[in-house]
Amino acid sequence: MKVRHVLIIITSLLIVALIGIAFMAGRMAGMNYGVEHAEEIREERELEAKENSDVEVDSNIVYVKASPVENVQRPITANGFGQVNSSSMINITAEVQGEINAHVLLKKGTSFKKGQLLFTIKNDDVKMALKARKSAYLMLLTNILPDLKLDYADNFDAWLSFFNKIDVEKKLPPLPETKTFKEKNFIVSKSVLTEYYSIQSDEERLKKYTITAPFTGSILNTFTDDGAIINPGSPVVAVLREGNMEIEVPIANDDIDRVEIGAEVLLSDENGGGATGKVVRKGAYVNANTQTVPVFIEILDAEIPIYNGMYLDANIACEGVENIVELPRKALFNKNEVYTVVDGKLKIRSLNIKMFLEETVLVKDLPNGTTVVMEPLINAKEGLEVEVLKKAKP
């Protein structure tokens, strides 16, 4: 057993020694290759760095990806984003007092058609009072009919027909016209006109107990429930019209003069869905906080569902064209600045940015031929000497 253990130990030591000898031999070979080919290795690494790095320093030279820009003509547009709202959104308010009897579900999202009965307010006592007034009016006419037949026989048939048409369950028929000044004075003195128009006023008031939908739409909010007692002036539901959607878009004060009423508008959501519209109104005031003017756009045709409250980007077509340069967004720093190369040195230039796109920006007032650094630089500063890589593209 002891001999076996000794053999195992000796074998292990020999294996470790062989591994060490192989490692040292490889290291010496690598060092010799590095010494013999040092210049070649350095040149290869410099070339690789120039091709793959945004900024590479070789002694005193900084290599950057830059390219001269060229303006292209684009149609003038005014751009912004805003929130969609219904052009018709109202609160339906009770004008009388009573208990609500709902005929549709008084909950958010309930849809209805124009003219559909939304709810009624209990009016039994009002109906009874109106019938009583009509009965009293019939009694009034009964008392004056003999005098009309005697003194104004030529118009008696008209008054008799009016009397016979009165039904306490229906609206009053049209009042007969008087033929003489004397007849008119008689009718007025007997309070026939006063009571007639007073009853008509009550008939109109009775209509306020029945509420129908003013348009096709849906309930946006509710302020009470079925069976509740409502007071005059209290809101019951807020409703919005189906369709007829518009969007309020703030436009920069510098661009507002280019926006015309009736201008075509392209609308889009965050997923790229589109819609079209037109400018229907624009404000005559400037928001003091944002220095923008509100423009109101009617949505005409949509490829996507449009809902109240959603946000859309708006691109408003204006007359004329303008010169625009498109630059990568990654070239910007400090929100609106880029590095340019002038006489082999970096120079900071502020941009007049027209619009931000997903990966690029549209810039105005940048002269043709301006050499712009197209990617971000690290530890760069104005005045640094640079060399432009030929492979750079905008």
C-alpha positions in Angstrom: 0.0 0.0 0.0 2.8 2.4 0.9 4.5 1.7 -2.5 1.2 2.6 -4.3 0.9 5.9 -2.5 4.5 6.8 -3.3 3.9 6.1 -7.0 0.7 8.3 -7.1 2.5 11.2 -5.5 5.5 10.9 -7.9 3.1 10.8 -11.0 1.2 13.9 -9.8 4.4 15.9 -9.4 5.6 14.9 -12.9 2.3 16.1 -14.4 2.5 19.5 -12.6 6.1 19.9 -13.8 5.2 19.2 -17.4 2.3 21.8 -17.3 4.7 24.4 -15.9 7.3 23.8 -18.6 4.6 24.1 -21.3 3.3 27.4 -19.9 6.7 29.0 -19.7 7.6 27.9 -23.2 4.4 29.4 -24.6 4.9 32.7 -22.8 8.5 33.0 -24.1 7.3 32.3 -27.6 4.6 35.0 -27.3 7.0 37.5 -26.0 9.4 36.8 -28.8 6.6 37.2 -31.4 5.5 40.5 -29.8 9.0 41.9 -29.9 9.7 40.9 -33.5 6.2 42.1 -34.8 5.6 45.0 -32.4 5.3 47.7 -35.2 3.0 45.5 -37.3 0.7 44.9 -34.3 0.5 48.6 -33.5 -0.4 49.5 -37.0 -3.2 46.9 -37.2 -4.7 48.1 -33.9 -4.6 51.8 -35.1 -6.4 50.9 -38.3 -9.0 48.9 -36.4 -9.6 51.7 -34.0 -10.0 54.3 -36.8 -12.7 52.1 -38.4 -14.7 51.2 -35.3 -14.3 54.1 -32.9 -16.1 57.5 -32.9 -13.0 59.2 -31.5 -9.5 57.7 -31.5 -6.4 59.6 -30.4 -3.2 58.7 -32.2 -0.6 60.8 -30.5 -1.9 64.4 -31.4 -4.7 63.4 -33.9 -8.4 62.9 -33.0 -10.4 61.0 -35.6 -14.2 61.8 -35.9 -17.0 60.8 -38.1 -18.3 63.9 -39.8 -19.9 64.9 -43.1 -20.8 68.1 -45.0 -24.5 68.7 -45.0 -26.8 69.6 -47.8 -30.2 71.4 -47.6 -33.2 69.8 -49.3 -36.6 71.5 -49.9 -39.5 70.3 -47.9 -43.1 71.5 -47.7 -43.5 73.9 -44.8 -45.3 72.4 -41.9 -46.3 73.3 -38.4 -46.1 70.5 -35.9 -47.4 69.8 -32.4 -49.4 67.3 -30.3 -52.6 67.6 -28.3 -55.5 65.9 -26.7 -58.6 64.7 -28.5 -61.9 66.1 -27.2 -65.5 65.9 -28.4 -66.6 69.1 -30.2 -70.0 68.7 -28.4 -69.7 67.8 -24.7 -72.5 69.1 -22.4 -74.0 68.6 -18.9 -77.6 67.7 -18.9 -79.1 69.6 -15.9 -82.5 69.3 -14.2 -84.7 72.4 -14.5 -87.4 71.0 -12.1 -87.5 69.2 -8.9 -88.6 65.6 -8.4 -87.6 61.9 -8.4 -85.5 60.6 -11.3 -86.8 57.6 -13.3 -84.0 56.4 -15.6 -84.8 54.9 -19.0 -81.2 54.1 -19.8 -78.4 53.0 -17.5 -77.1 56.2 -15.9 -73.5 55.0 -15.9 -70.3 56.0 -17.6 -70.0 54.6 -21.2 -73.7 54.1 -21.8 -74.5 54.8 -25.4 -77.7 56.4 -26.7 -79.3 57.6 -30.0 -80.5 61.1 -30.8 -84.1 61.6 -29.4 -83.9 58.5 -27.2 -85.6 59.0 -23.8 -82.8 59.3 -21.1 -84.8 59.8 -18.0 -88.0 61.4 -16.6 -88.7 63.3 -13.4 -91.8 62.3 -11.5 -94.6 64.8 -12.5 -97.9 63.3 -11.4 -98.8 66.3 -9.2 -97.9 68.7 -12.0 -100.1 66.9 -14.5 -103.0 67.0 -12.1 -102.5 70.7 -11.5 -102.4 71.4 -15.2 -105.7 69.5 -15.8 -107.3 71.4 -13.0 -106.3 74.7 -14.7 -107.7 73.6 -18.0 -111.0 72.6 -16.4 -111.2 76.0 -14.8 -110.5 77.6 -18.2 -113.4 75.6 -19.7 -115.6 77.0 -17.0 -114.4 80.5 -17.8 -115.3 80.0 -21.5 -118.7 78.5 -20.5 -119.6 81.7 -18.7 -118.7 84.0 -21.6 -120.1 81.9 -24.5 -123.7 83.3 -24.1 -122.4 86.9 -24.3 -120.3 86.1 -27.4 -123.3 84.6 -29.1 -125.4 87.6 -28.3 -123.0 90.5 -28.9 -120.4 88.9 -31.4 -122.5 86.4 -33.3 -120.4 86.7 -36.4 -117.4 85.1 -34.6 -119.3 82.9 -32.1 -118.8 79.7 -34.2 -115.0 80.1 -33.9 -115.2 80.4 -30.2 -117.6 77.5 -29.9 -115.2 75.3 -32.0 -112.3 76.4 -29.8 -114.3 75.4 -26.7 -115.1 72.0 -28.1 -111.5 71.2 -29.0 -110.2 71.7 -25.6 -109.2 68.4 -24.0 -107.6 68.4 -20.5 -105.4 65.5 -21.7 -104.0 67.4 -24.7 -102.4 70.7 -25.4 -104.6 73.8 -25.9 -105.8 74.4 -29.5 -104.9 77.7 -31.2 -106.7 80.7 -29.9 -109.4 82.2 -32.3 -108.7 85.6 -33.7 -110.9 88.5 -32.7 -112.6 90.4 -35.6 -113.4 93.7 -33.9 -111.7 96.0 -31.3 -114.8 95.7 -29.1 -114.6 91.9 -29.2 -110.9 92.0 -28.3 -111.6 94.2 -25.3 -114.3 91.9 -24.1 -112.0 88.8 -24.4 -109.2 90.6 -22.6 -111.5 91.9 -19.8 -112.6 88.4 -19.0 -109.0 87.1 -18.6 -109.4 84.7 -21.5 -105.9 85.6 -23.0 -104.2 85.7 -19.6 -105.4 82.3 -18.6 -104.7 80.9 -22.0 -101.0 81.9 -22.0 -100.6 80.9 -18.4 -101.8 77.4 -19.2 -99.4 77.3 -22.2 -96.6 78.2 -19.9 -97.4 75.2 -17.7 -97.6 73.0 -20.7 -94.0 74.0 -21.7 -92.9 73.5 -18.1 -94.3 70.0 -18.1 -91.9 69.1 -21.0 -88.9 69.8 -18.6 -89.9 66.6 -16.8 -89.0 64.5 -19.8 -85.3 64.5 -21.0 -84.4 63.1 -24.4 -80.9 62.8 -25.9 -79.9 65.9 -27.9 -77.6 63.9 -30.1 -76.2 60.4 -30.6 -73.4 59.8 -28.1 -72.5 58.3 -24.8 -72.4 59.3 -21.1 -69.1 60.7 -20.0 -69.9 61.2 -16.3 -72.9 60.8 -13.9 -73.8 63.0 -11.0 -76.8 61.2 -9.5 -78.5 57.8 -9.6 -81.9 56.4 -10.6 -84.5 57.1 -8.0 -82.7 60.1 -6.5 -84.4 63.4 -5.8 -83.0 66.1 -8.0 -83.3 69.9 -7.5 -83.5 72.6 -10.1 -80.1 73.4 -11.5 -78.4 70.2 -10.5 -76.4 68.3 -13.2 -77.6 64.7 -13.9 -75.1 63.4 -16.6 -72.4 64.7 -18.8 -72.7 63.5 -22.4 -70.5 63.7 -25.4 -71.4 63.5 -29.1 -70.4 60.5 -31.1 -68.0 61.6 -33.9 -67.3 65.3 -34.4 -64.0 65.0 -32.5 -61.4 67.7 -32.5 -57.9 68.2 -31.1 -56.3 71.3 -29.6 -52.7 71.6 -30.6 -50.3 74.3 -29.3 -48.2 75.8 -32.2 -45.1 77.8 -31.7 -45.7 81.6 -31.9 -43.2 81.8 -34.8 -45.2 79.4 -36.9 -48.7 80.5 -36.2 -48.9 83.0 -39.1 -48.3 80.2 -41.5 -51.3 78.2 -40.3 -54.5 78.9 -42.3 -58.1 78.0 -41.5 -59.0 75.0 -43.6 -55.4 73.7 -43.8 -55.0 69.9 -44.2 -53.6 68.0 -41.2 -52.0 64.6 -40.8 -52.5 63.0 -37.4 -50.8 60.0 -35.9 -50.6 58.1 -32.6 -47.6 56.6 -30.9 -48.1 53.3 -32.8 -48.0 55.0 -36.2 -51.8 54.9 -36.8 -53.1 57.7 -38.9 -56.0 60.1 -39.3 -56.7 63.3 -41.3 -58.2 66.5 -40.3 -58.4 70.2 -41.0 -57.9 73.4 -39.1 -61.2 74.9 -38.0 -60.1 77.6 -35.5 -57.0 79.1 -34.1 -56.6 81.2 -31.0 -55.9 84.9 -31.0 -53.8 84.7 -27.8 -50.5 83.4 -26.7 -50.0 81.1 -23.7 -47.7 83.0 -21.4 -46.1 79.9 -20.1 -45.3 78.1 -23.3 -45.4 80.9 -25.9 -47.7 78.9 -28.1 -51.0 79.6 -29.8 -53.8 77.0 -29.7 -55.0 75.6 -33.0 -58.2 73.5 -33.2 -58.3 70.6 -35.7 -61.4 68.8 -36.7 -60.8 65.0 -37.2 -62.3 64.0 -40.6 -61.2 60.5 -41.4 -59.4 58.0 -39.2 -57.7 54.6 -39.8 -57.6 54.1 -36.0 -60.3 54.3 -33.3 -60.4 57.8 -31.9 -61.3 58.2 -28.3 -62.0 61.2 -26.2 -58.8 62.1 -24.1 -56.2 60.3 -26.3 -53.1 62.2 -27.6 -52.2 62.6 -31.2 -49.3 64.2 -33.1 -50.3 66.8 -35.7 -48.5 67.8 -38.9 -50.2 70.9 -40.4 -49.6 71.6 -44.1 -48.6 75.3 -44.8 -48.1 77.1 -48.1 -44.6 77.2 -49.6 -41.3 75.2 -49.0 -38.3 75.6 -46.8 -34.7 74.4 -46.8 -34.2 71.6 -44.3 -31.2 69.5 -43.1 -31.9 66.1 -41.5 -29.3 65.1 -38.8 -29.1 62.1 -36.5 -30.4 62.8 -33.0 -27.4 61.1 -31.5 -25.2 63.9 -32.8 -26.9 66.5 -30.6 -25.8 67.5 -27.1 -27.3 70.2 -24.8 -30.6 69.6 -26.6 -29.8 71.8 -29.7 -26.0 71.9 -30.2 -23.7 69.9 -32.5 -19.9 69.8 -33.2 -18.8 71.1 -36.6 -15.3 70.9 -38.1 -13.9 74.2 -39.2 -10.2 74.4 -40.4 -9.5 71.0 -38.8 -10.8 72.0 -35.3 -14.1 71.3 -33.5 -16.5 74.2 -33.2 -19.9 74.2 -31.3 -22.9 75.3 -33.3 -26.5 75.9 -32.0 -29.3 74.6 -34.2 -32.7 75.9 -35.2 -34.6 72.7 -34.8 -37.8 72.5 -36.8 -39.0 69.1 -35.7 -37.9 66.0 -33.8 -38.4 62.6 -35.5 -37.8 59.2 -34.1 -34.1 59.0 -34.9 -33.4 62.3 -36.6 -34.1 66.0 -36.3 -35.0 68.5 -39.0 -32.9 71.6 -38.9 -33.3 75.0 -40.5 -30.7 77.7 -41.2 -27.7 75.4 -41.5 -25.6 76.4 -44.5 -24.7 73.8 -47.2 -21.3 72.4 -46.8 -21.1 72.7 -43.0 -19.2 69.7 -41.8 -21.1 68.3 -38.9 -19.9 65.5 -36.5 -22.5 62.8 -36.9 -22.0 60.9 -33.7 -21.4 61.8 -30.0 -17.9 62.6 -28.9 -16.4 61.7 -25.5 -14.1 64.2 -23.7 -14.2 66.5 -26.7 -14.1 70.3 -26.5 -14.3 73.3 -28.8 -10.9 74.0 -30.5 -9.7 70.4 -30.4 -7.8 69.4 -33.6 -9.5 66.6 -35.4 -9.3 64.6 -38.6 -12.4 63.5 -40.4 -12.8 59.8 -41.2 -13.8 59.3 -44.9 -16.4 56.7 -44.1 -18.6 59.1 -42.1 -22.2 59.5 -43.3 -25.1 61.6 -42.1 
